[in-house]
Each structure stands twice: as C-alpha cells, then as structure tokens.
Amino acid sequence: MLLKDLCECSGAPGGEDEVRRIIAEELAKMGCPYEIDKLGSVIAHHPGESGNKKLLFAAHMDEPALMVHEITEAGFLRFKAVGGNVIPRQLAGRTVRIGKNVTGVVGFAPYHMMKIDQEYKEASARHQHIDIGSPNRERTLERVATGDYAVVDSPFLELGDNLKGKAMDSRTGCYGLLELLRHAPKIAFDAAFTTMHEVGQRGMEVAAYTQRPELVVSVSTIPAADIPGSADGTGRVELGRGVCIAVMDAGYAYGRSTVEKAKQLAEGADIPYHLIPYAPAAAAAGFAALCGTGAEALSLLVPCRNPKSPAGVIRKSDLHAMERMLELIVKNNGRSLL
C-alpha cells in the first residue's frame, strides 16, 4: 500500500530523501513530468489543457524529528528536537532509527533517581537520551555522528476502518496528491511535495515563488477530538465526518468566497465535509498565498487522532473524501473557487 510505504520511511526536515525517492518513483511510473528544486521539493506538472486559473496543490514531505548533538563517554546519544512538534512524553521507550540502519531506544533517568527539580522531571527532550547498545563513545562513533537525524520507528497498521502510522500529518497529503496525479482528467495543474515544513515551511515558500499559482490547495491533517478526555462540542473534529475545510488557521484567514464555493462543490457532489472555524496549525496554502503577488488559498484537512505522534490514526472514508474533493477541484478547473 502506497500510504504504508510513505509512512514507514524517514523524512526529517531537510533529510526527506526516502520520501522523495518514493514520490519520484511513483511519478515515473505514471509518466508525469517533475522537477526537484534547489531545496529538494518535488514539483510535479500534470499535463493537460490549460485551466481557467493556474492551480497548485501542496503537501509536505517531512516529519518531526530528532538530531544527535552530543555523544556521551558512556556511548549514549543526546539529541535536540527538529521542529516544534516533537512531544517529549511520546518519545519515552520508543524505538528510533538513526540514519539508515542504526536502531536505538529513547530513555531518561527514573524520576526517583533524579537529583534536580520538578522541571527536570517533565522529561523534556534535552533530558532524554538514545541508547544504541554501545559500551562507550568510541564504539558509538563507529556508527553514529553528531548531526545525524533520528525518527521514530513505528509500523503502519490497518485498524478496522482506520489506518495507523507515523508522520500521518505529512504523508496523508503526499498520498492524496499522488493519487490525484494518477487519476485526474487531462487538465493542467502542478503539485508540490515540499521540504522543511516543520522548521518554517521553507520548501513551500520557494515553490510558491517559482510556480506563481493563482489558487493554492494544501492537504494535511487536523487533530481529532473524538477521544476520551477531549472536550465535547458540536464543532469538534471527529473521524468519519469527511474532509475538513478550514475557515481560518494559526497563520491565515481564508477567503470567505473561496470557502463557500468549496462547500458548494462538496455538497453538489455529495462529498462528506466538515467546516472548521479555526484550525490550530498554519497550513501550507495560507503561507503560499502570501508569496509573490499572492494567490487564493484553500486548506483541506483529514481528521487524525494523535497527528504529530508516532501513531496517527485516520479513517479510510475521510481519506477517500479528501481524494474526491481534490479531483473535483481539478475537474472544475479552478473556476468555481475563484
């Protein structure tokens, strides 16, 4: 399964080689022309008749990661978080992959043995370590170097109607764009698989400047609140309610006419959707809309439990709703959203 392959590969910010390889292989299979820009983003060009407006679909390739910044005399690895979405409490006891073929386990000293204050006991990333089984620093240096990336190693699973995997936030979008490129009608559009989203959307900025779109549609996930302990409410995000359309997020207020026309498209095609007044993370579409001379923007989001964790969970029907929505936008050639 393509989504499984995408989720199980490593893709730290600036180190998205494995993800890029899979995407390039898929594009080659379908005969879709593409280029790789100087930052490492993959820009695919779907061939076909020119549309009313220049369309750019976007998803990011990278995931929250760790970087080795110190190797102790005892052979342990100290690390720093890469990106702002590394949650230390989700790392303890997790298996991680360092580089291509080194496996380690994240750990920290037992609370009762800590000599420091309560803040230390919060188990932040700077107080954790990675154990790769080396007896000393010299042996560790034979396998790992300062600056190496590490990502959590978490298998992809089907859980009934749901799918579980790491890096769901980014790889769901990559999967959606690849399926769009595979099945879309012969209408021209571009698709950007961008780098370094987790450290400031660097790849999206360059892609938006080079492609100069008039409409940008990004695909990512949004945290689902249909789990024990979450606040109840009529506007909460739940699995099984379809694709989410953001009215506003942490970085952008989407054009009301664009959002309204997206709703009309979904309703006309009987695509299940959920309008989200506010999404907590800044989507790539809103960021791209501010580059160059500006563009209209739309953020499509797939509900996901634990989206930035090693075990994100989405529902198959929501994924399908997202795919249908993307294809519908292409079929309408951008005219209905501008």
N, C-alpha and C positions, 0 to 999 in steps of 0.2 A: 504493500500500500504506500502510495507516494507520501501521504502525510506522516506515516510512521518513519519513513526514511529521512524526511526533513526534521522531524522532532528529535530523532536519535543522534543526529550529527552535531558536532561542536560548532559554535558560531559566536565567539566572544567579539565585542566591538573592535573592529579593526583586524580581526582574525577570522573572517567569515568564509575561509577557503573551502571548507567541506560543503557548506550550504551553496556557495556559488557554483561549485562543481556539479552538484545535483541539478541545479536550475539550468545551467548551461547544457547539460546532457539532455534534459527534457526538451529544451528549446530546439536543440539539434535534431532530435527525433521527429519533432513536428514541422521541421523546416522553417522555423520562424527566425528571421534575422535579428541579431542582437549585437550589442557592443558592451564593453566593460570600460567604464570611465576611470579617470586617474585616481579616484578614491576607492575603487573596487566595486562600485554599484553596477548591477547588470541592468541595462536598458534594452528591453525588447520592443521591436517595431512590428506590430501586427499589420500585414499587408491588406490592402483593400481600397475601396473607393474613399475619397476624401469626405469627411463628415462636415456637418454644419460648423462644428467647433473642434478645436484641437483638444483631444482627450488624453489625460494621463492618469493611469491607475497606479497606486503606490502601496507597497508593503515593505517592512524592514526585515533584514536577514538575521540581525544579531540578537543576542540574549544577555541577560545579566550574567556577569562572570567574576572570576577572581584572578588576581595576578600575584605571582610569587615575588615578594620584595625582600625576603631575608631567609637565609638557611642557617639554623642554629648549629652549635657544635655537636649536639646530640642527633642531628640529621633531620629535625623537623622543619617544615616549611611554614613561615609566617606569610600572610597574604593581606592584600588590600582589595576592597570591592571595586569593581569596574562598572560604573553606572550607579544610579541612585536607587535601584530597585532590588538590591541584594538584602534579604531579610535574614539576619544572623540566626534567629531562633529556628529557621527552617533548614539550617545547614548542619546542625549538630548530629553526628553519627552518619551523615550522608557519604556515599561513595562519590568520588570525583575523578575526572580524567584530566591529567596534566599533559599538555602537548598532545601527541598522537597515541602513545602506548604506555603511559605511566598511570597507575591506579593508586589512589590514596583515600584516606578516611579523614573527615573533618572531626576534630575533637577539641575539648577545652578541659581545664583542670576541674575536678569535682568541687562544688561550692564549699563544702566543709573544709577543704584544704587551701582555699584562697586566703591570702593574708591581707587583702585590700578591702576597700569599702563596697557598699551596695552597688555603686555604678559599675564596678568591675564585674559583678555577678550577673549583670544583664547580658553577658555573653555576646558583646559586640564583636564585629569581625576582627578588630585589632587585638582581641584577646583569645582568638581561636588559632588553631594550627592545623596543618595537614600532615598525617603520618603515612609515609610510603613504605615503611618497613626497613628503612636503612639504619644501620647501627651507629653511623657517625656522619659528619659533614662531608668528608671525602667521598664516601660511597654515594651519598645523595647527589653530589656534583657530577657524578658519572652519568646520571640520568635526568637531572633537572637543572635548569639555570635560572638565575634571577631574571624576572621579566616574562617567564613562561605563563601562559594562560591556563586556567583550570575551569571546567564547567561540571555541573552536577551530572552524574551518570544515572539516568532514570529511564527504565524501559517503557515503551509505548504499549498501551493495553486497550482492548475493547471491553467496556463495562456495560453490557446490555446495549441500550440505545445510546450510551455515552462513549466518548473517546478520552483517554487519559495520556498525557505526555508532558515532557518538559518543553520549555520555550514555546508553549502554545500561543502566546501573545504575538510572536512574530511569524511562526511557521504556518499558522492558520491563514494569515494573509498571503504568504508566499504560495501556499497550496491553491487558494482561491484564484489568484492571478494566473497561475499556470493552467488551471482548468478553463479559465476564461479564454486564454490564448489558444487553447486546444479546440474549443467548441464554438467560439464566436463567429458570427457571419463575416463575410468579406467586406468589412468596414475598417478603415484605418484608425489605429489608436496606438498609444505607447504604454508600456508597463515598466515601472521602475522597482527593482528589488534593491533596496538601499542599505548602505553600511552605516555603522556608528549611530544608530538611533538612540541607544541607551546613554550616550555621552553628549547629547545635544543635537540630534537629528542632522549630523554633518553631511551624510550622503544625500539626504533629501534636499538640502539647500542647494548643493551643486546640481543635482538632477533637475530641479525646478528651473534653475537659471539656464541650463543648456537646452532643455526641451521646450521652454516657453509655452506651457499649456494655457488654455482658456478655461478648462474645467479640470480640477483635480479631485479624484475619488480615492480615499485611502481605506484600507481594510486592516483591522486589528481586533482586539478583544476588549471586553469591559467586564469588571468584576461582577459576578452574580451574587445576589444576597439571599438566595433561597436555601440557606443552610442554617442549622441550629445556632442560635446566638445572634443572628442578624436581626436588624430592626424590621418590623412588619410595616407595610405601607402599600398603597395602591400603585405607586410609581416605581417600586423596586424592580430590579433586573432579575429575571428568572430564566432558567433553561427551559427550552421548549416553546417559547413565545415568538420565535423567529428572529430575524436580523434586527439590530438596533440602529436607529438613525439619531444622531446627536444634534440637538439644537445649539448647544454650547459645550465647550470643554475648558480645561485649565489654560488653554492657550488661544482660543479663538471663539468668536460668536458667529455661527454660520448664517448665511443669508436666508432670511425667512422665506423668500420666494423659492429658493433652491430646495430648502427642506420641505416646503409644502408640495412642490412638484414631485419630489421623491416619494412622498406619501401617496400622492395620486397615482404614480406609476405602480407602486406596490399594491394598492387597493384594486387598480384596474386589472392587474394580473393575478389577483388573489394570492399574493405572497405574504405570509405572516410577517409582521414587523411590530416593533415597539419603539415609540418615540421617547427619547431620553432627554429631559430638560437640561441635565448637566452631567457630563462625563468627567471623571476625576483626572484623567491623563490627557495631555495635549497630543492630538492626533497629527499625523504627517500632513494631512490635507490642509489643515489650518496653517501649518508652518509654511507649506509650499505656496499658499495663496498670497503670502507677503513678499515673495521673491520676485525680482524683475519688475514687470509692470503690473503684477497682481493677477489673480485668477479667481473664479468662483470655486467653491470648495464644498465637499460633502464627505462626512465621516460615517462609514458603515462599520458596525461593531458586532462581534459574535459574543454572546454571553458566555462567560467562563468562570468556573469556580477555581479559586487559587491561581489566577492568571500569571503572576510573576514567580510562582513557586516551581519546585521540581515536579509538581504533579497537577498541572492544569487539567480541568475537566470541561469538555464541551459536549453538546448534544448533536447527533448526526443531522437531525431535522433543521437545526439552526444553521449548520454549515451549508446545507442544501439551499436554504432560503437566501443565504448570502450569495451563493453561486448564481442563483436565478436572478437576483437583483442586479448583479454586475452585468450579466448578459443582456438584461432588459435595457440597461442604460446604453450599452453599445448599439443595440437594435434601434433605439430611439435616436441614436446618432448625436446625443448631447443636446438636441434641440429642445427637448421637453424640460431640461434643467437650466436653461439659460434664457 
